[in-house]
């Protein structure tokens, strides 16, 4: 499933990237925050909205799938066995290990500028396939997922962190699409706003003259609800100009009109969701082009709703039907404290003990929070627990409704 991203257009770039962490990972659980603050590992940097932007900025281009070139190729990476072999296989990847894995993959692809990192995560399989192992005979490895935008091929690479060798290298079938990343979403919005075709449509149908300040574009996955959508992922083989291109990486973008306010802060604070624009451009990230624009068959075009529906305290006085004054009966302060400190302890990187319970805390890009080796009073309760899937039925997956 594709996790829904937040309103990307509403925030500045660094805040956008922070808010794009899947919602299950962003739940601010106390022991998660404690693990994060005590052991500064890469996975934990991306777990909670209390993370500082400066720390997040340092590592975001790996976890949030930035261009491979954003990883410093000049970094001195120690590729010899060190303390890696003494770590438990479920220890979180460190920033150094993430950089190491990325460097190995870059070397394998000969620093191809068309390569994008989708994810770098800890490989758990060695531990899970040896249920009686204490980790001493398990290889510590990273699983790396990359996409070559030149060929459209996604590749899974397993990197041995002990000696920087590649244990597994698999090209996925053509057309296989990894998850959309935050940088994919920024790119989709940029493609839409730079498109002359989109600019012309918005001007002629809605009188919008400046797409950069008057339009917000929310990127969504394309549902592939019918044969037409599925065929859209493949270049037209009968067109010699594009048949050599890779399989398309499609994103549909829902457009909203921003009300013009004085000042950038108010402009970004405007609730643009109150002003939906009734056309949906579909873009190809690989060729960075607009493939089609849905909704042009509606003539005359539906009018964009102009009622003011805002929640920012500086704009509520403009509301058409919601409250127009900030609440005067503010709630009393609620303070939750632990004067003697927490009741749990954290040892060995990510092992949490509390009230006869013991467990290891982990995270990955697909599931978010993962619990390992949960025991009570020394008795095993479960080996691994996570929320594998979460479905949010917001958009319609049926034909003629997939763009609504």
Secondary structure as a PSIPRED ss2 file (coil, helix, strand):
# PSIPRED VFORMAT (PSIPRED V4.0)

   1 X C   1.000  0.000  0.000
   2 X C   1.000  0.000  0.000
   3 X C   1.000  0.000  0.000
   4 X C   1.000  0.000  0.000
   5 X C   1.000  0.000  0.000
   6 X C   1.000  0.000  0.000
   7 X C   1.000  0.000  0.000
   8 X H   0.000  1.000  0.000
   9 X H   0.000  1.000  0.000
  10 X H   0.000  1.000  0.000
  11 X C   1.000  0.000  0.000
  12 X C   1.000  0.000  0.000
  13 X H   0.000  1.000  0.000
  14 X H   0.000  1.000  0.000
  15 X H   0.000  1.000  0.000
  16 X H   0.000  1.000  0.000
  17 X H   0.000  1.000  0.000
  18 X H   0.000  1.000  0.000
  19 X H   0.000  1.000  0.000
  20 X C   1.000  0.000  0.000
  21 X C   1.000  0.000  0.000
  22 X C   1.000  0.000  0.000
  23 X C   1.000  0.000  0.000
  24 X C   1.000  0.000  0.000
  25 X C   1.000  0.000  0.000
  26 X C   1.000  0.000  0.000
  27 X C   1.000  0.000  0.000
  28 X C   1.000  0.000  0.000
  29 X C   1.000  0.000  0.000
  30 X H   0.000  1.000  0.000
  31 X H   0.000  1.000  0.000
  32 X H   0.000  1.000  0.000
  33 X H   0.000  1.000  0.000
  34 X H   0.000  1.000  0.000
  35 X H   0.000  1.000  0.000
  36 X H   0.000  1.000  0.000
  37 X H   0.000  1.000  0.000
  38 X H   0.000  1.000  0.000
  39 X C   1.000  0.000  0.000
  40 X C   1.000  0.000  0.000
  41 X C   1.000  0.000  0.000
  42 X H   0.000  1.000  0.000
  43 X H   0.000  1.000  0.000
  44 X H   0.000  1.000  0.000
  45 X H   0.000  1.000  0.000
  46 X C   1.000  0.000  0.000
  47 X C   1.000  0.000  0.000
  48 X C   1.000  0.000  0.000
  49 X C   1.000  0.000  0.000
  50 X C   1.000  0.000  0.000
  51 X C   1.000  0.000  0.000
  52 X C   1.000  0.000  0.000
  53 X H   0.000  1.000  0.000
  54 X H   0.000  1.000  0.000
  55 X H   0.000  1.000  0.000
  56 X H   0.000  1.000  0.000
  57 X H   0.000  1.000  0.000
  58 X H   0.000  1.000  0.000
  59 X H   0.000  1.000  0.000
  60 X H   0.000  1.000  0.000
  61 X H   0.000  1.000  0.000
  62 X H   0.000  1.000  0.000
  63 X H   0.000  1.000  0.000
  64 X C   1.000  0.000  0.000
  65 X C   1.000  0.000  0.000
  66 X C   1.000  0.000  0.000
  67 X E   0.000  0.000  1.000
  68 X H   0.000  1.000  0.000
  69 X H   0.000  1.000  0.000
  70 X H   0.000  1.000  0.000
  71 X C   1.000  0.000  0.000
  72 X C   1.000  0.000  0.000
  73 X C   1.000  0.000  0.000
  74 X C   1.000  0.000  0.000
  75 X C   1.000  0.000  0.000
  76 X C   1.000  0.000  0.000
  77 X C   1.000  0.000  0.000
  78 X C   1.000  0.000  0.000
  79 X C   1.000  0.000  0.000
  80 X C   1.000  0.000  0.000
  81 X C   1.000  0.000  0.000
  82 X C   1.000  0.000  0.000
  83 X H   0.000  1.000  0.000
  84 X H   0.000  1.000  0.000
  85 X H   0.000  1.000  0.000
  86 X H   0.000  1.000  0.000
  87 X C   1.000  0.000  0.000
  88 X C   1.000  0.000  0.000
  89 X C   1.000  0.000  0.000
  90 X C   1.000  0.000  0.000
  91 X C   1.000  0.000  0.000
  92 X C   1.000  0.000  0.000
  93 X C   1.000  0.000  0.000
  94 X C   1.000  0.000  0.000
  95 X H   0.000  1.000  0.000
  96 X H   0.000  1.000  0.000
  97 X H   0.000  1.000  0.000
  98 X H   0.000  1.000  0.000
  99 X H   0.000  1.000  0.000
 100 X H   0.000  1.000  0.000
 101 X H   0.000  1.000  0.000
 102 X H   0.000  1.000  0.000
 103 X H   0.000  1.000  0.000
 104 X H   0.000  1.000  0.000
 105 X H   0.000  1.000  0.000
 106 X H   0.000  1.000  0.000
 107 X H   0.000  1.000  0.000
 108 X H   0.000  1.000  0.000
 109 X C   1.000  0.000  0.000
 110 X C   1.000  0.000  0.000
 111 X C   1.000  0.000  0.000
 112 X C   1.000  0.000  0.000
 113 X C   1.000  0.000  0.000
 114 X C   1.000  0.000  0.000
 115 X E   0.000  0.000  1.000
 116 X E   0.000  0.000  1.000
 117 X E   0.000  0.000  1.000
 118 X E   0.000  0.000  1.000
 119 X E   0.000  0.000  1.000
 120 X E   0.000  0.000  1.000
 121 X E   0.000  0.000  1.000
 122 X E   0.000  0.000  1.000
 123 X C   1.000  0.000  0.000
 124 X C   1.000  0.000  0.000
 125 X H   0.000  1.000  0.000
 126 X H   0.000  1.000  0.000
 127 X H   0.000  1.000  0.000
 128 X H   0.000  1.000  0.000
 129 X C   1.000  0.000  0.000
 130 X C   1.000  0.000  0.000
 131 X C   1.000  0.000  0.000
 132 X C   1.000  0.000  0.000
 133 X C   1.000  0.000  0.000
 134 X C   1.000  0.000  0.000
 135 X C   1.000  0.000  0.000
 136 X C   1.000  0.000  0.000
 137 X C   1.000  0.000  0.000
 138 X C   1.000  0.000  0.000
 139 X C   1.000  0.000  0.000
 140 X C   1.000  0.000  0.000
 141 X E   0.000  0.000  1.000
 142 X E   0.000  0.000  1.000
 143 X E   0.000  0.000  1.000
 144 X E   0.000  0.000  1.000
 145 X E   0.000  0.000  1.000
 146 X E   0.000  0.000  1.000
 147 X E   0.000  0.000  1.000
 148 X E   0.000  0.000  1.000
 149 X C   1.000  0.000  0.000
 150 X C   1.000  0.000  0.000
 151 X C   1.000  0.000  0.000
 152 X C   1.000  0.000  0.000
 153 X E   0.000  0.000  1.000
 154 X E   0.000  0.000  1.000
 155 X E   0.000  0.000  1.000
 156 X E   0.000  0.000  1.000
 157 X E   0.000  0.000  1.000
 158 X E   0.000  0.000  1.000
 159 X E   0.000  0.000  1.000
 160 X E   0.000  0.000  1.000
 161 X C   1.000  0.000  0.000
 162 X C   1.000  0.000  0.000
 163 X C   1.000  0.000  0.000
 164 X C   1.000  0.000  0.000
 165 X E   0.000  0.000  1.000
 166 X E   0.000  0.000  1.000
 167 X E   0.000  0.000  1.000
 168 X E   0.000  0.000  1.000
 169 X E   0.000  0.000  1.000
 170 X E   0.000  0.000  1.000
 171 X E   0.000  0.000  1.000
 172 X C   1.000  0.000  0.000
 173 X C   1.000  0.000  0.000
 174 X C   1.000  0.000  0.000
 175 X C   1.000  0.000  0.000
 176 X C   1.000  0.000  0.000
 177 X C   1.000  0.000  0.000
 178 X C   1.000  0.000  0.000
 179 X C   1.000  0.000  0.000
 180 X C   1.000  0.000  0.000
 181 X C   1.000  0.000  0.000
 182 X H   0.000  1.000  0.000
 183 X H   0.000  1.000  0.000
 184 X H   0.000  1.000  0.000
 185 X H   0.000  1.000  0.000
 186 X H   0.000  1.000  0.000
 187 X H   0.000  1.000  0.000
 188 X H   0.000  1.000  0.000
 189 X H   0.000  1.000  0.000
 190 X H   0.000  1.000  0.000
 191 X H   0.000  1.000  0.000
 192 X H   0.000  1.000  0.000
 193 X H   0.000  1.000  0.000
 194 X H   0.000  1.000  0.000
 195 X C   1.000  0.000  0.000
 196 X H   0.000  1.000  0.000
 197 X H   0.000  1.000  0.000
 198 X H   0.000  1.000  0.000
 199 X H   0.000  1.000  0.000
 200 X H   0.000  1.000  0.000
 201 X H   0.000  1.000  0.000
 202 X H   0.000  1.000  0.000
 203 X H   0.000  1.000  0.000
 204 X H   0.000  1.000  0.000
 205 X H   0.000  1.000  0.000
 206 X H   0.000  1.000  0.000
 207 X C   1.000  0.000  0.000
 208 X C   1.000  0.000  0.000
 209 X C   1.000  0.000  0.000
 210 X C   1.000  0.000  0.000
 211 X H   0.000  1.000  0.000
 212 X H   0.000  1.000  0.000
 213 X H   0.000  1.000  0.000
 214 X H   0.000  1.000  0.000
 215 X E   0.000  0.000  1.000
 216 X E   0.000  0.000  1.000
 217 X E   0.000  0.000  1.000
 218 X E   0.000  0.000  1.000
 219 X E   0.000  0.000  1.000
 220 X E   0.000  0.000  1.000
 221 X E   0.000  0.000  1.000
 222 X C   1.000  0.000  0.000
 223 X C   1.000  0.000  0.000
 224 X C   1.000  0.000  0.000
 225 X C   1.000  0.000  0.000
 226 X C   1.000  0.000  0.000
 227 X H   0.000  1.000  0.000
 228 X H   0.000  1.000  0.000
 229 X H   0.000  1.000  0.000
 230 X H   0.000  1.000  0.000
 231 X H   0.000  1.000  0.000
 232 X H   0.000  1.000  0.000
 233 X C   1.000  0.000  0.000
 234 X C   1.000  0.000  0.000
 235 X C   1.000  0.000  0.000
 236 X C   1.000  0.000  0.000
 237 X C   1.000  0.000  0.000
 238 X C   1.000  0.000  0.000
 239 X C   1.000  0.000  0.000
 240 X C   1.000  0.000  0.000
 241 X C   1.000  0.000  0.000
 242 X C   1.000  0.000  0.000
 243 X C   1.000  0.000  0.000
 244 X C   1.000  0.000  0.000
 245 X C   1.000  0.000  0.000
 246 X C   1.000  0.000  0.000
 247 X C   1.000  0.000  0.000
 248 X C   1.000  0.000  0.000
 249 X C   1.000  0.000  0.000
 250 X E   0.000  0.000  1.000
 251 X E   0.000  0.000  1.000
 252 X E   0.000  0.000  1.000
 253 X E   0.000  0.000  1.000
 254 X E   0.000  0.000  1.000
 255 X E   0.000  0.000  1.000
 256 X E   0.000  0.000  1.000
 257 X E   0.000  0.000  1.000
 258 X C   1.000  0.000  0.000
 259 X C   1.000  0.000  0.000
 260 X C   1.000  0.000  0.000
 261 X C   1.000  0.000  0.000
 262 X C   1.000  0.000  0.000
 263 X C   1.000  0.000  0.000
 264 X H   0.000  1.000  0.000
 265 X H   0.000  1.000  0.000
 266 X H   0.000  1.000  0.000
 267 X H   0.000  1.000  0.000
 268 X H   0.000  1.000  0.000
 269 X H   0.000  1.000  0.000
 270 X C   1.000  0.000  0.000
 271 X C   1.000  0.000  0.000
 272 X H   0.000  1.000  0.000
 273 X H   0.000  1.000  0.000
 274 X H   0.000  1.000  0.000
 275 X C   1.000  0.000  0.000
 276 X E   0.000  0.000  1.000
 277 X E   0.000  0.000  1.000
 278 X E   0.000  0.000  1.000
 279 X E   0.000  0.000  1.000
 280 X E   0.000  0.000  1.000
 281 X E   0.000  0.000  1.000
 282 X E   0.000  0.000  1.000
 283 X E   0.000  0.000  1.000
 284 X E   0.000  0.000  1.000
 285 X C   1.000  0.000  0.000
 286 X C   1.000  0.000  0.000
 287 X C   1.000  0.000  0.000
 288 X C   1.000  0.000  0.000
 289 X E   0.000  0.000  1.000
 290 X E   0.000  0.000  1.000
 291 X E   0.000  0.000  1.000
 292 X E   0.000  0.000  1.000
 293 X E   0.000  0.000  1.000
 294 X E   0.000  0.000  1.000
 295 X C   1.000  0.000  0.000
 296 X C   1.000  0.000  0.000
 297 X C   1.000  0.000  0.000
 298 X C   1.000  0.000  0.000
 299 X C   1.000  0.000  0.000
 300 X C   1.000  0.000  0.000
 301 X C   1.000  0.000  0.000
 302 X C   1.000  0.000  0.000
 303 X C   1.000  0.000  0.000
 304 X C   1.000  0.000  0.000
 305 X C   1.000  0.000  0.000
 306 X C   1.000  0.000  0.000
 307 X C   1.000  0.000  0.000
 308 X C   1.000  0.000  0.000
 309 X C   1.000  0.000  0.000
 310 X C   1.000  0.000  0.000
 311 X C   1.000  0.000  0.000
 312 X C   1.000  0.000  0.000
 313 X C   1.000  0.000  0.000
 314 X C   1.000  0.000  0.000
 315 X C   1.000  0.000  0.000
 316 X H   0.000  1.000  0.000
 317 X H   0.000  1.000  0.000
 318 X H   0.000  1.000  0.000
 319 X C   1.000  0.000  0.000
 320 X C   1.000  0.000  0.000
 321 X C   1.000  0.000  0.000
 322 X C   1.000  0.000  0.000
 323 X C   1.000  0.000  0.000
 324 X C   1.000  0.000  0.000
 325 X C   1.000  0.000  0.000
 326 X C   1.000  0.000  0.000
 327 X C   1.000  0.000  0.000
 328 X C   1.000  0.000  0.000
 329 X C   1.000  0.000  0.000
 330 X C   1.000  0.000  0.000
 331 X C   1.000  0.000  0.000
 332 X C   1.000  0.000  0.000
 333 X C   1.000  0.000  0.000
 334 X C   1.000  0.000  0.000
 335 X C   1.000  0.000  0.000
 336 X C   1.000  0.000  0.000
 337 X C   1.000  0.000  0.000
 338 X C   1.000  0.000  0.000
 339 X C   1.000  0.000  0.000
 340 X C   1.000  0.000  0.000
 341 X C   1.000  0.000  0.000
 342 X C   1.000  0.000  0.000
 343 X C   1.000  0.000  0.000
 344 X C   1.000  0.000  0.000
 345 X E   0.000  0.000  1.000
 346 X E   0.000  0.000  1.000
 347 X E   0.000  0.000  1.000
 348 X C   1.000  0.000  0.000
 349 X C   1.000  0.000  0.000
 350 X C   1.000  0.000  0.000
 351 X E   0.000  0.000  1.000
 352 X E   0.000  0.000  1.000
 353 X E   0.000  0.000  1.000
 354 X E   0.000  0.000  1.000
 355 X C   1.000  0.000  0.000
 356 X C   1.000  0.000  0.000
 357 X E   0.000  0.000  1.000
 358 X E   0.000  0.000  1.000
 359 X E   0.000  0.000  1.000
 360 X E   0.000  0.000  1.000
 361 X E   0.000  0.000  1.000
 362 X E   0.000  0.000  1.000
 363 X E   0.000  0.000  1.000
 364 X E   0.000  0.000  1.000
 365 X C   1.000  0.000  0.000
 366 X C   1.000  0.000  0.000
 367 X C   1.000  0.000  0.000
 368 X E   0.000  0.000  1.000
 369 X E   0.000  0.000  1.000
 370 X E   0.000  0.000  1.000
 371 X E   0.000  0.000  1.000
 372 X E   0.000  0.000  1.000
 373 X E   0.000  0.000  1.000
 374 X E   0.000  0.000  1.000
 375 X E   0.000  0.000  1.000
 376 X E   0.000  0.000  1.000
 377 X C   1.000  0.000  0.000
 378 X C   1.000  0.000  0.000
 379 X E   0.000  0.000  1.000
 380 X E   0.000  0.000  1.000
 381 X E   0.000  0.000  1.000
 382 X E   0.000  0.000  1.000
 383 X E   0.000  0.000  1.000
 384 X E   0.000  0.000  1.000
 385 X E   0.000  0.000  1.000
 386 X E   0.000  0.000  1.000
 387 X C   1.000  0.000  0.000
 388 X C   1.000  0.000  0.000
 389 X C   1.000  0.000  0.000
 390 X C   1.000  0.000  0.000
 391 X C   1.000  0.000  0.000
 392 X C   1.000  0.000  0.000
 393 X C   1.000  0.000  0.000
 394 X C   1.000  0.000  0.000
 395 X C   1.000  0.000  0.000
 396 X C   1.000  0.000  0.000
 397 X C   1.000  0.000  0.000
 398 X C   1.000  0.000  0.000
 399 X C   1.000  0.000  0.000
 400 X C   1.000  0.000  0.000
 401 X C   1.000  0.000  0.000
 402 X C   1.000  0.000  0.000
 403 X C   1.000  0.000  0.000
 404 X C   1.000  0.000  0.000
